[in-house]
Amino acid sequence: MRVLVGGGTGFVGGALTQLLRSQGHEVTHVSRHPGPDRISWDDAFRRVVVASRVETTKTLAKAIAEAERPPRAWVLVTGVGYYRPSPTAEYTEESPGGDFDFFSRLVSAWEAAAKIPGDSTRQAVVRSGVVLGKGGGAISQMLWPFWLGLGGPVGSGLQPFPWIHIRDMAGVVCHALETEGVRGVLNGVSPASSGTSNADFARELGSALGRPALLPLPGWAVRGVFGAERAVMLLEGQRVAPKRTLESGYCFVYPDLPSALQNIVS
């Protein structure tokens, strides 16, 4: 296939590009900066398009809808922030959400902007959890404190921690692109994610590094650094299961946290 990847030079986009090319697909990036295998916005277009997820997605969806030869598949990556944080509720792709705070409404607006009328282009949405991998993402900011023995759970540590290895994040998107029967929402989280708490993650990361993970980061400190709204993403979490992802036939490379973290820190 010929695949157009938005954010293709970023952490997840880079991994997706590498996987797609390894499977023989031709990849072009949508980027603000011109270069080989890239489509860049010109100056006039930048003034028209607001540099936000929603407006950029809306513009791409409109271009697809109006294309004489539309693409066979259109896959959008959003987030599990669509689901309401809860210590007990478990969410699947059919669960309601998207209407209770800024981030959930952002996901709803983002997904709505991607919808294309008709069925000429197959459409899928991957709601991603915390992406773990080498060289970027959440892990890159955690490694040094943990190496120094200063790591530990955030807040109470009891909040769910929805996670996915970057190889599987790229894999789920590639699976959605390649598999004709895949439509609608897929949760981009590991099968073990729904049983993982923030304290579990801290303990497993400490174990993988051979370091203690006993120093919690208090909630008040998180709120002071990140502000109340952004702190919610760290202090609360969603218990999310990849029900439709598994039913669609995707096989996770790193289904459990110990194997994922061993790959990342080795």
Secondary structure, 3 states (H helix, E strand, C coil): CEEEEECCCCHHHHHHHHHHHHCCCEEEEEECCCCCCEEECCHHHHHHCCCCHHHHHHHHHHHHHHCCCCCCEEEEEEEHHHCCCCCCCEECCCCCCCCCCHHHHHHHHHHHHHCCCCCCCEEEEEEECEEECCCCHHHHHHHHHHHCCCCCCECCCCCECCEEEHHHHHHHHHHHHHCCCCCEEEEECCCCHHHCEHHHHHHHHHHHHCCCCCCCECHHHHHHHHCHHHHHHHHCCCEECCHHHHHCCCCCCCCCHHHHHHHHHC
